[in-house]
Amino acid sequence: MRRNCTLFIMICLACLMVVQPALGARSSEDGDVNKKHHAVKKKHKSGTVKNATGTKSTRAKTARKSSGKKPMVAEKHKTAPLPPKSVPAAAGTGVVSDMRYWSNPDYTRIAVSVDREVQFEYHQLPAIREASVPPRLYVDIKGARLVPGVKDIHIGDGLLKTARIAQYRADTVRVVLDMESIKDYKIFAFSDPFRIIIDVKGERREELTKPSQPVLAPLVLTPPVAKPEPVAKHEPVVLKKHPKQTIGKVRRIVVDPGHGGHDPGALGAGGTKEKDVVLQIGLKLARLLRDDLGVDVVMTRSTDEFIELQERTAIANKVGADLFVSIHANAALNRNVSGIETYYLNLAKTEKAAQLAAKENGTSLEKVSVLQAVLFDLMANYKLNDSAQLADDVQKAVYRKVGSQYTGVKNLGVKQGPFYVLVGATMPSILVETAFLSNEKEEGRLTDEQYQNATASGILEGVRLYVSRLK
């Protein structure tokens, strides 16, 4: 019995010696795993753990998979890395496709065309006399690229020497104006299509420069003939005054029939296009001004061609015009609205005036609001009071002339609005809305030669009255 007890104790001691190391090893392994797991959690919080560490145990990986939760390291990849700069820029890059200018010794307008709205900024740099570098004005067009073929322009008009253009950075086009002698400059933008306009002004000449365009024979009133849109710079038509006549201080007037070419303007229910009827009125007015007042008359267009809005005012400034008259036909959603009204450049005081400006500008009400925000600065050299007086004289004369021949004509008065075609004009300038194409009765009148003659005669009498005040 005693021998059996001794044998039993020896067997128990042997088993204990075998089991204890195994338990210790297992405990050590679990401790190591816990330590590693704690370290991983700590690293996850700091955001420094990468996707694959290669140190996690099979058991830890299995536990994460079975729990159905994403590992904390996945949080780092919710935000994808940014693509190269050229990728997002390409989607919104503006394309600078053209740079043109109009010039005379005291005025230069440069227009840079971009296929979408872009941001731009401008700065003036002083001359560097030691290096014979003239003072410069530069415009940086952001998020833009220059198409091949757009070249520098030699101007040499006494105000600017050259206008240079280049791809300054991968996403910036720079326009540099080498200045010679300027008094002031304005930089602004037109929308739809987007154009950056640079107006540079010098001292007003005492004597008007004779226009370089050829003098035309008396006009024959024929229906407008469609022509392809010009790719070169547009040359205005000039009607020379009769040498025996004089009109005092006003010697050159620009007549601007609105729209043209692919831009029909307002459309009547009967298919009448604004561009056609205002051209006919403009041709009649040009002949009357030349024959009755003895002034030079420059027409921005004399055929069915498209002239951009910034070019119309530039033409007037370039030829040294004393007056600018833009002729249009109105339209309204309410087809019962009718009448005659005349505008000059200023902030729109009514919603209707803003809507009309949007129509004539070919843009939206939002863009009109943007223009109004900078209009005061652009009007620094605008003949505001003179334009208001000219508008009043012309409005009263047209209403009186047309009203004497047609019944129910309404005098809608003189109004003001932010019209692109008047921005930058250095002379008294107005926009005449001759009738409403949206009104069936007035659409018929606008196509009638008698009504066109009456309207042209009324504008003539208004201009005559205005000029008489200047003596």
C-alpha positions as CSV (number, residue, x, y, z in Angstrom):
1,M,0.0,0.0,0.0
2,R,2.7,2.4,0.9
3,R,4.6,1.5,-2.3
4,N,1.5,2.3,-4.3
5,C,1.1,5.7,-2.7
6,T,4.7,6.6,-3.4
7,L,4.2,5.5,-7.0
8,F,1.1,7.7,-7.4
9,I,2.9,10.8,-6.0
10,M,5.8,10.3,-8.4
11,I,3.4,10.1,-11.4
12,C,1.6,13.4,-10.3
13,L,4.9,15.2,-10.0
14,A,6.0,14.0,-13.5
15,C,2.7,15.3,-15.0
16,L,3.1,18.6,-13.3
17,M,6.5,19.1,-14.7
18,V,5.3,18.4,-18.2
19,V,2.1,20.6,-18.1
20,Q,3.7,23.7,-16.5
21,P,6.0,24.7,-19.4
22,A,3.1,24.3,-21.9
23,L,0.9,26.6,-19.8
24,G,3.7,29.1,-19.4
25,A,4.3,29.2,-23.2
26,R,0.6,29.7,-23.9
27,S,0.4,32.5,-21.4
28,S,3.4,34.2,-22.9
29,E,1.9,33.9,-26.4
30,D,-1.4,35.4,-25.3
31,G,0.5,38.2,-23.6
32,D,2.5,38.9,-26.8
33,V,-0.6,39.0,-28.9
34,N,-2.3,41.4,-26.5
35,K,0.7,43.6,-26.5
36,K,0.7,43.7,-30.3
37,H,-3.0,44.3,-30.5
38,H,-2.7,47.2,-28.0
39,A,0.2,48.6,-30.1
40,V,-1.8,48.4,-33.3
41,K,-4.8,50.2,-31.7
42,K,-2.5,52.9,-30.5
43,K,-1.0,53.4,-33.9
44,H,-4.4,53.4,-35.6
45,K,-5.4,56.4,-33.5
46,S,-2.3,58.3,-34.6
47,G,-3.0,57.6,-38.3
48,T,0.5,56.2,-38.9
49,V,-0.4,52.5,-39.5
50,K,-0.3,51.3,-43.1
51,N,-2.5,48.8,-44.8
52,A,-0.3,45.7,-44.4
53,T,2.1,45.5,-41.4
54,G,3.0,41.9,-41.7
55,T,3.1,41.5,-37.9
56,K,-0.5,40.6,-37.0
57,S,-1.2,37.1,-35.9
58,T,-3.5,34.8,-37.8
59,R,-5.8,34.8,-34.9
60,A,-6.0,38.6,-34.8
61,K,-6.8,38.8,-38.5
62,T,-9.4,36.1,-38.1
63,A,-11.0,38.0,-35.3
64,R,-11.3,41.2,-37.4
65,K,-12.9,39.3,-40.3
66,S,-15.4,37.5,-38.2
67,S,-16.5,40.7,-36.4
68,G,-17.7,42.2,-39.8
69,K,-16.1,45.6,-38.9
70,K,-13.6,47.5,-41.1
71,P,-10.1,47.8,-39.7
72,M,-9.3,51.3,-38.5
73,V,-6.5,51.6,-41.0
74,A,-9.2,51.8,-43.8
75,E,-10.1,55.3,-42.6
76,K,-7.0,56.6,-44.3
77,H,-8.2,55.7,-47.7
78,K,-11.7,57.3,-47.7
79,T,-10.2,60.3,-49.3
80,A,-8.6,59.4,-52.6
81,P,-5.3,61.0,-53.5
82,L,-5.6,64.1,-55.7
83,P,-4.9,63.6,-59.4
84,P,-2.2,65.6,-61.2
85,K,-2.9,69.4,-61.5
86,S,-3.4,69.1,-65.3
87,V,-6.4,66.8,-65.0
88,P,-8.8,69.0,-63.0
89,A,-7.5,72.1,-64.8
90,A,-8.3,70.8,-68.2
91,A,-12.0,70.4,-67.4
92,G,-12.4,74.1,-66.7
93,T,-9.6,75.6,-68.8
94,G,-10.6,78.7,-70.8
95,V,-9.4,78.9,-74.4
96,V,-8.0,82.3,-75.5
97,S,-8.7,82.4,-79.2
98,D,-8.4,86.0,-80.3
99,M,-7.0,89.4,-79.6
100,R,-8.0,92.5,-81.6
101,Y,-7.8,96.2,-81.3
102,W,-9.3,99.5,-82.5
103,S,-7.3,102.7,-82.3
104,N,-7.0,106.4,-82.9
105,P,-4.5,108.9,-81.4
106,D,-6.5,109.3,-78.2
107,Y,-8.2,106.0,-77.8
108,T,-7.4,102.3,-78.1
109,R,-9.7,99.4,-77.3
110,I,-8.3,95.8,-77.0
111,A,-10.6,92.8,-76.8
112,V,-9.4,89.4,-75.8
113,S,-11.8,86.6,-76.5
114,V,-12.1,83.5,-74.2
115,D,-14.5,80.6,-74.7
116,R,-15.8,80.7,-71.1
117,E,-15.8,82.9,-68.1
118,V,-12.4,83.0,-66.3
119,Q,-10.8,85.0,-63.6
120,F,-8.3,87.7,-64.4
121,E,-6.2,90.4,-62.6
122,Y,-4.2,93.3,-63.9
123,H,-1.3,95.4,-62.7
124,Q,0.7,98.4,-63.9
125,L,4.5,98.4,-63.9
126,P,6.7,101.5,-64.1
127,A,9.3,102.0,-66.8
128,I,12.9,100.8,-66.4
129,R,14.9,103.6,-67.9
130,E,18.2,101.9,-67.5
131,A,17.1,99.0,-69.7
132,S,14.9,101.2,-72.0
133,V,11.8,99.2,-70.9
134,P,8.6,101.3,-71.3
135,P,5.9,101.3,-68.6
136,R,3.7,98.3,-68.9
137,L,0.1,97.2,-68.1
138,Y,-0.4,93.5,-67.9
139,V,-3.5,91.2,-67.5
140,D,-3.2,87.7,-66.2
141,I,-6.0,85.4,-67.4
142,K,-6.2,82.6,-64.9
143,G,-7.1,79.0,-65.8
144,A,-6.6,79.6,-69.5
145,R,-4.5,78.4,-72.4
146,L,-3.6,80.2,-75.6
147,V,-4.4,78.6,-78.9
148,P,-1.7,78.7,-81.6
149,G,-1.9,81.5,-84.1
150,V,-2.8,84.3,-81.7
151,K,0.0,86.8,-82.2
152,D,1.3,90.0,-80.8
153,I,0.0,93.3,-82.2
154,H,2.0,96.3,-83.2
155,I,-0.1,99.4,-82.4
156,G,2.1,102.5,-82.4
157,D,-0.8,105.0,-82.1
158,G,1.0,107.2,-79.6
159,L,-0.8,105.6,-76.6
160,L,0.4,102.0,-76.9
161,K,3.4,100.6,-78.7
162,T,2.5,96.9,-78.7
163,A,0.1,94.4,-77.2
164,R,1.9,91.1,-76.5
165,I,0.3,87.8,-75.5
166,A,1.8,84.5,-74.4
167,Q,1.3,81.5,-72.2
168,Y,2.9,82.8,-69.0
169,R,2.3,79.7,-66.9
170,A,0.7,76.3,-67.6
171,D,-2.6,77.7,-66.5
172,T,-2.1,81.5,-67.1
173,V,-2.2,83.6,-70.3
174,R,-0.6,87.0,-69.9
175,V,-1.4,90.1,-72.1
176,V,1.2,92.9,-71.8
177,L,0.6,96.4,-73.1
178,D,3.8,98.4,-73.7
179,M,2.6,102.0,-73.0
180,E,3.8,105.2,-74.5
181,S,1.5,108.0,-73.2
182,I,-1.9,107.3,-71.7
183,K,-4.2,109.4,-69.5
184,D,-6.4,106.6,-68.1
185,Y,-7.5,103.0,-68.7
186,K,-10.4,100.7,-67.8
187,I,-10.4,96.9,-67.8
188,F,-13.7,95.0,-67.6
189,A,-15.5,92.0,-69.1
190,F,-18.5,91.3,-71.3
191,S,-20.4,88.0,-71.2
192,D,-21.9,85.6,-73.7
193,P,-19.4,85.3,-75.2
194,F,-16.8,86.2,-72.6
195,R,-14.5,89.0,-73.6
196,I,-11.9,91.0,-71.6
197,I,-12.0,94.6,-72.7
198,I,-9.1,97.0,-72.2
199,D,-9.9,100.7,-72.9
200,V,-6.9,103.1,-73.0
201,K,-7.5,106.8,-73.3
202,G,-5.3,109.8,-74.1
203,E,-5.9,113.5,-74.5
204,R,-8.8,114.4,-76.8
205,R,-7.7,115.7,-80.2
206,E,-8.7,119.3,-81.1
207,E,-9.3,118.4,-84.7
208,L,-11.1,115.3,-85.8
209,T,-9.2,112.9,-87.9
210,K,-10.7,112.2,-91.3
211,P,-11.9,108.6,-91.6
212,S,-9.7,106.4,-93.8
213,Q,-12.6,104.5,-95.3
214,P,-13.7,105.3,-98.8
215,V,-16.7,107.6,-99.4
216,L,-19.8,105.8,-100.7
217,A,-22.1,106.8,-103.4
218,P,-25.7,107.7,-102.4
219,L,-27.4,104.6,-100.9
220,V,-30.0,102.7,-102.8
221,L,-32.6,101.2,-100.3
222,T,-32.6,97.5,-101.1
223,P,-33.3,94.5,-98.9
224,P,-30.3,93.5,-96.8
225,V,-28.1,90.8,-98.5
226,A,-26.6,88.1,-96.3
227,K,-22.8,88.0,-96.2
228,P,-20.4,85.6,-94.6
229,E,-19.2,86.8,-91.2
230,P,-15.9,88.7,-91.5
231,V,-12.8,87.1,-90.1
232,A,-10.7,90.2,-90.5
233,K,-11.3,93.5,-88.7
234,H,-14.6,95.1,-89.7
235,E,-14.4,98.3,-91.7
236,P,-17.4,100.7,-91.1
237,V,-19.2,102.4,-94.0
238,V,-18.7,106.2,-94.2
239,L,-21.1,108.7,-95.9
240,K,-19.3,111.9,-96.7
241,K,-21.0,115.2,-95.9
242,H,-21.9,117.8,-98.5
243,P,-19.2,120.5,-98.5
244,K,-21.7,123.4,-98.6
245,Q,-23.4,122.4,-95.3
246,T,-22.2,122.7,-91.8
247,I,-23.6,121.7,-88.5
248,G,-21.4,123.5,-86.0
249,K,-19.8,121.4,-83.3
250,V,-21.1,118.0,-84.5
251,R,-19.3,116.9,-87.6
252,R,-19.4,113.1,-87.5
253,I,-22.2,110.8,-86.3
254,V,-22.2,107.0,-86.0
255,V,-25.4,105.1,-86.8
256,D,-25.5,101.6,-85.4
257,P,-28.3,99.2,-86.6
258,G,-28.5,96.6,-83.9
259,H,-27.8,92.8,-84.3
260,G,-27.1,91.3,-87.8
261,G,-25.8,88.1,-89.3
262,H,-26.4,85.1,-87.1
263,D,-27.9,87.4,-84.5
264,P,-31.5,88.1,-85.6
265,G,-32.4,90.1,-82.4
266,A,-36.1,90.1,-81.5
267,L,-38.5,88.1,-83.6
268,G,-42.1,89.0,-84.4
269,A,-44.9,86.5,-84.6
270,G,-45.1,87.1,-88.3
271,G,-41.4,86.2,-88.7
272,T,-40.0,89.7,-88.9
273,K,-36.4,90.0,-87.6
274,E,-35.2,92.9,-85.7
275,K,-31.9,92.9,-87.5
276,D,-33.6,93.6,-90.9
277,V,-36.0,96.4,-89.9
278,V,-33.4,98.4,-87.9
279,L,-31.0,98.1,-90.8
280,Q,-33.5,99.7,-93.1
281,I,-34.2,102.5,-90.6
282,G,-30.5,103.0,-90.1
283,L,-29.8,103.3,-93.9
284,K,-32.6,105.9,-94.2
285,L,-31.3,107.8,-91.1
286,A,-27.7,107.8,-92.4
287,R,-28.9,109.4,-95.7
288,L,-31.0,112.0,-93.9
289,L,-28.2,113.0,-91.5
290,R,-25.8,113.4,-94.4
291,D,-28.1,115.2,-96.8
292,D,-30.0,117.4,-94.3
293,L,-27.4,118.1,-91.6
294,G,-24.2,117.9,-93.8
295,V,-22.3,115.7,-91.4
296,D,-20.1,112.7,-92.0
297,V,-22.0,109.5,-91.2
298,V,-20.3,106.3,-90.2
299,M,-22.4,103.1,-90.2
300,T,-21.3,100.2,-88.0
301,R,-22.9,97.9,-90.6
302,S,-24.7,98.5,-93.9
303,T,-25.5,94.9,-94.7
304,D,-26.6,91.8,-92.9
305,E,-23.4,91.0,-91.0
306,F,-22.6,90.4,-87.4
307,I,-20.7,93.0,-85.5
308,E,-19.8,92.3,-81.9
309,L,-21.1,94.8,-79.3
310,Q,-17.6,95.9,-78.1
311,E,-16.7,96.7,-81.7
312,R,-19.6,99.0,-82.3
313,T,-18.6,101.5,-79.6
314,A,-14.9,101.0,-80.6
315,I,-15.8,102.1,-84.1
316,A,-17.4,105.3,-82.8
317,N,-14.4,106.1,-80.7
318,K,-11.9,105.2,-83.4
319,V,-13.4,107.6,-86.0
320,G,-13.8,110.4,-83.5
321,A,-17.6,110.5,-83.7
322,D,-19.4,113.3,-81.9
323,L,-22.6,111.3,-81.5
324,F,-23.6,107.6,-81.4
325,V,-27.1,106.4,-82.2
326,S,-27.9,102.7,-81.9
327,I,-31.2,101.6,-83.4
328,H,-33.3,98.7,-82.1
329,A,-36.7,97.1,-82.0
330,N,-38.3,96.1,-78.7
331,A,-40.0,93.0,-77.5
332,A,-42.0,91.9,-74.4
333,L,-43.6,88.8,-73.1
334,N,-46.9,90.7,-73.0
335,R,-47.8,91.1,-76.6
336,N,-50.1,94.0,-75.9
337,V,-47.2,96.2,-74.8
338,S,-46.4,98.9,-77.4
339,G,-44.6,102.2,-77.8
340,I,-41.4,104.1,-78.4
341,E,-38.6,104.6,-75.8
342,T,-35.0,105.8,-75.8
343,Y,-32.2,104.8,-73.5
344,Y,-28.9,106.2,-72.3
345,L,-26.2,104.4,-70.3
346,N,-26.7,104.2,-66.6
347,L,-27.9,101.9,-63.8
348,A,-31.3,100.3,-64.6
349,K,-33.9,101.8,-62.3
350,T,-36.6,99.2,-63.1
351,E,-36.8,95.4,-63.7
352,K,-38.1,96.0,-67.2
353,A,-35.0,98.2,-68.1
354,A,-32.7,95.5,-66.7
355,Q,-34.6,92.8,-68.8
356,L,-34.3,94.9,-71.9
357,A,-30.6,95.4,-71.3
358,A,-30.2,91.6,-70.9
359,K,-32.0,91.1,-74.2
360,E,-29.9,93.6,-76.2
361,N,-26.7,92.4,-74.5
362,G,-27.5,88.8,-75.4
363,T,-27.0,87.8,-71.8
364,S,-28.8,87.0,-68.5
365,L,-30.2,89.3,-65.8
366,E,-27.5,88.0,-63.5
367,K,-24.8,89.3,-65.9
368,V,-26.6,92.6,-66.1
369,S,-26.3,92.8,-62.3
370,V,-22.6,92.1,-62.5
371,L,-22.2,94.9,-65.1
372,Q,-24.2,97.3,-62.9
373,A,-21.8,96.7,-60.0
374,V,-18.9,98.1,-61.9
375,L,-20.7,100.6,-64.1
376,F,-19.9,103.7,-62.1
377,D,-16.2,103.1,-62.6
378,L,-16.7,102.5,-66.4
379,M,-18.7,105.7,-66.8
380,A,-15.9,108.0,-65.6
381,N,-15.6,109.6,-69.1
382,Y,-19.1,109.0,-70.3
383,K,-21.1,112.1,-71.3
384,L,-24.0,111.3,-69.0
385,N,-25.8,114.7,-69.0
386,D,-25.3,115.1,-72.7
387,S,-26.5,111.6,-73.5
388,A,-29.6,112.2,-71.3
389,Q,-30.4,115.4,-73.2
390,L,-29.8,113.8,-76.6
391,A,-32.1,110.9,-75.6
392,D,-34.8,113.4,-74.5
393,D,-34.7,115.4,-77.7
394,V,-34.8,112.3,-79.9
395,Q,-37.5,110.6,-77.9
396,K,-39.8,113.6,-78.1
397,A,-39.2,114.1,-81.8
398,V,-39.7,110.5,-82.8
399,Y,-43.0,110.3,-80.8
400,R,-44.2,113.5,-82.3
401,K,-43.3,112.5,-85.9
402,V,-44.6,108.9,-85.7
403,G,-47.7,110.0,-83.7
404,S,-48.7,112.5,-86.3
405,Q,-49.0,109.7,-88.9
406,Y,-50.2,106.7,-86.8
407,T,-52.9,106.3,-84.2
408,G,-52.4,104.8,-80.7
409,V,-48.6,105.5,-80.6
410,K,-47.4,105.4,-77.0
411,N,-44.6,107.6,-75.6
412,L,-42.7,105.4,-73.1
413,G,-40.3,108.1,-72.4
414,V,-36.5,108.3,-71.7
415,K,-35.0,105.6,-69.6
416,Q,-31.6,104.3,-68.6
417,G,-29.9,100.9,-68.6
418,P,-26.6,99.1,-68.7
419,F,-26.2,98.4,-72.4
420,Y,-22.9,96.8,-73.6
421,V,-23.1,98.7,-76.8
422,L,-22.9,102.0,-75.0
423,V,-20.1,101.1,-72.5
424,G,-16.9,102.9,-73.3
425,A,-18.4,105.5,-75.6
426,T,-16.5,108.8,-75.3
427,M,-19.3,110.9,-77.0
428,P,-23.0,111.4,-76.2
429,S,-24.7,108.0,-77.1
430,I,-28.2,106.7,-77.1
431,L,-30.2,103.5,-77.9
432,V,-33.6,104.0,-79.6
433,E,-36.2,101.3,-79.3
434,T,-38.4,102.2,-82.3
435,A,-41.4,99.9,-81.6
436,F,-42.3,96.4,-80.3
437,L,-41.9,93.5,-82.6
438,S,-43.8,91.4,-80.1
439,N,-46.9,93.5,-80.8
440,E,-48.7,92.4,-83.9
441,K,-49.7,95.9,-85.0
442,E,-46.3,97.4,-84.4
443,E,-44.6,94.5,-86.2
444,G,-46.6,95.4,-89.3
445,R,-45.6,99.0,-88.9
446,L,-41.9,98.2,-88.6
447,T,-42.0,96.5,-92.0
448,D,-43.8,99.4,-93.6
449,E,-41.5,101.9,-95.4
450,Q,-43.6,104.8,-94.4
451,Y,-43.1,104.0,-90.7
452,Q,-39.4,103.5,-91.2
453,N,-39.2,106.9,-92.9
454,A,-41.2,108.6,-90.1
455,T,-38.9,107.0,-87.5
456,A,-35.7,108.1,-89.3
457,S,-37.1,111.6,-89.8
458,G,-38.0,111.8,-86.1
459,I,-34.4,110.8,-85.0
460,L,-33.1,113.4,-87.5
461,E,-35.2,116.1,-85.9
462,G,-34.2,115.1,-82.4
463,V,-30.5,115.3,-83.4
464,R,-31.0,118.6,-85.1
465,L,-32.6,120.0,-81.9
466,Y,-29.8,118.7,-79.8
467,V,-27.1,120.2,-82.1
468,S,-28.8,123.5,-82.1
469,R,-28.3,123.7,-78.3
470,L,-24.6,123.4,-78.7
471,K,-24.1,126.6,-80.7
